[in-house]
Amino acid sequence: MKQIFIILILLFSLKSFSQQKDTIKLSEIKFCELTLDNLKEKDAEMIQVNLEEMDMCSDGFVADGRFENRIGYTTKLYPGVIFQKYESNINAIAKIHLTKDFEGYLPDGNYVNLKHLKAKDILEKYDNLDVWTSRGCSDYLGINKNKELFFYVKLNQKKEPRYPIDAKYYSEQQIEGIDIVSDCYSFFGINTPKIQPLYILDGKEINEEILKTIKPEDVESINVIKEKNAIDKFGEKGKNGVIEIFSKKK
């Protein structure tokens, strides 16, 4: 009986050691150094997938020049991780998106299991967060840390009023995904300007810095104008598209 007990303990210990050894540690991933070629050398079955950008408009119009948008790559080496490359001919990894299947350690060493992670867990775990951020046209609300680590909860379209945000309600919601973004512009010393649409607030042109100061609860509606229609209305400035923002009248 004693021998059986000892064997069971050894088996349990070996199993625990194996699980610990296989736990994903994202700190081991070197952004802007790791490439798709590196991943494919380790896993020839790596596949390309389409993914939802939780921080962008669902119409697919707005783009983020820091990485290849809405396209990622999965490998059996990292369950629950979608790799996204730098938006250029360089195959370097600039962003990773974590799905509900992810369980492991974030780059900062914090352990998460997305199947059981709620917004309140993040709010308790981190200080100095930018909470309930949104582009106004996204289907998600975000919690971000230093504009590098982003956590998303699904926006309840039926909840009224939508603004001001019901912090108590959303803090109880499940985290649907996590984005980790790196600045490969600085890493490679590339100063290529990002392609940005023209932003118009209540009929006046604004820059991206002013855009970031607009609170979602102050927005009445958003209108996206593309291609020829944008150029016809705004001239050459509208060649990359136009986003018209209309604020609530006070």
N, C-alpha and C positions, 0 to 999 in steps of 0.2 A: 504493500500500500504506500509506504514511504517513497519507494522508487518511482511509482507512478506519479506521485505528487511532484517529485523533483523534475521528472520529464515534462510534466505539464507546465511547470514554471519556466523551464528552459525554452519550450516551444513558444510560450507567450512572450518571453523576452526577445527571442529571435524575430517574431512577428512585429513587435513594437519597434525594434531596431530597424527592420526593413522599411516600415512605414515612415519612420523619422528620416531615414536616408533618402527616401523618394519624395519627401515633401519639397514642393517648389519654393525656391528662394529667389525672388526677382532681383535681389541685390547682385546676383551673379551675372545678370544681363547688362552688358555694357552698351548703353544707347549710343548710336552714331558710329560705334566700332563694329558691333555685330551686324552681319549682312544676311540677306536672304540666301546667298551662296553658302555661307557658313551653316545655316540651318539645314539646307538641302543636302549638304555633305553628311550630316548626322541622320537625316531622315529623308530618304529619296521619295517618300510618299507624301511629302508636304503638299498641301493643296491650297489653291486660291479660293477665297470666299467673298461674298458680298456681306457687308454689315451695316447696321443702322448707326449713324452718328448721332449720339444722344444730345450733343451740344449744338446741333445745327437744325435748320428748318427742315421739316419733313419733305418739302418739295424738291430738295436736292440742289437748290440754286446757290446758296451761300457756301463758300469754300474756305478751308483753312490751309494756307500755304506751307504750314510746317510739316505736313505729311500728305501722303496719297489718300484722298478722301474716299470713304465708303468701300474700299477694297482692302482685304487683309489676307493673312496666310496662317493656316493652322498646322500644327505638327503634334504627333502623338507624344513627343517628348515633354510637352507643356500643356496638359489638359486644361481647358477653360481659358487659354490665352490665345488671342488673335494678334499677330504681329502686323504692323503697318510700316511701310518704308517711307523714307524721305522723298518728298515730291520733286524728283529730278532723275537724272540717269544713274545716280548713285543708289545702290541697293541697300544702303544702311537703314537700320531700324530706328525710326524716330518716335514711334508711339506703340503702346500695346493696349489692347482693350480686354478687360477681364469679364467673362460671362458668368452666369449663375453656377457653372460647373467648376469654377476656380476655388481651390482650397490651398492656402499656403501663406508665405510671408511676402509682404509688400517691400519695396526697396528700402523703406525706413525701418524694417524689422518687425513691424506690427503684423500679427497673424490674423487672417480673415478667412471665413467660410461663407461664400456668397449665398449659399442656400439658406443660411440662418442669420444673415446680417441685416440689421435695421438701421435707419438713419440715426436713431438715438444713440446707437452704439458708436457711430462715428463722432457725433457731437460730444460724447463723453470722453472719447479717446484722444481727441486733438484740441489744441488751443488755437486761437487766432484764425478762425475759419471765415471764409466768405460764404454765407449761407443763403440757400434758396435762390441761386442765380439762374437766369434764363435769358435766352435771346428774344423771348417774346413770341417766337413762332415754333419753338421746340415742343415736343410732347413730354418733356421731362423737366424737372427742377434739379438744380445741381448744388452740391456742397463742394467747395474746392479749397485746397491747401496750397498756397504759394503759386497758384496757376500752373501747377505741375501734376497734382493729384486730384482727380475729379470723381465724385461719387454721385450717382443719379437715382432719383425716385420717379416713378411714373406720375405725370400730372393727371389729376382727376378732372376730366373735362365737365363732369356733371356737378361738381361741387360749386355751390354759390354762397356768397360771392367768391370769385376767384382771387381777388385782391381786396384787402391785404391778405397775404398768405396765412393760412391756418397752421402755424408752426407746430402746435400740439398734434394735429392730425397727421401732418407729413413726417413728423419725427417718429411715428409708429409704423411708417411704411417700409417695405423691404427695399434694400438697395438692389437695383436692377442691373447695374453694370458699373465698372470702374475704368476710367481712362488714366493712363500715365503718359505724359507728353514730355519730350525733350527738345531742346533748342539746338538742332543740328546746323542752323545758320551760323551760330557762333563757333561751333566745333570745327566746321570746315572753313571758317573765315569767309563765308560767302555773304555778300551784301545785296543779293538779288531782291528787289522789292516784291512784296507780296501783291498779287492781283486782287484788288478789292473793288466791290461795287461802289457806286455813288450813293451816299446816304443823304436823304432829305428829311428834315424834321420840320413839319408845319410849313412847308414851302421854302425852307432855307437849307442850303448845303451845310453839312456838319462833317467833322472828321471822326476818326475812330475813337479818339480820346473822349470827345463829348458823348459819343454813342454809349460808351461804357458807364457814363454817369446817369443815364436814363433809367428810372425805376419802372419795372414792369407794370406796377399799379397805376402809373401815370399815362399808360399807352391806351388809346382808344382803338386803333386799328393799324395794320401794317399792309402795305401794298407792294408787291414785287413786279417790276417791269423788266422784260427781257429783250435782248437782241434789237431788231429794227424799231420796235415800239419805244424802247429806251432811248435810242439815238434820235428818233424823230422828235421826242419830247424834250430831251436835254442836250442834244448835240453830241459832240465827240466825247464829252465827259461821261456819257451814258453807255459807252461801248462795252463796258464790263457788267452792265446791268445796273438797275437802280432799285433801292429799297426806300420807299416812302413811309415815314412814320408819322402818325397823327396822334397828338396828345389829347387827353381829355380836357374839355373846356372847364375852367374854374370860374 
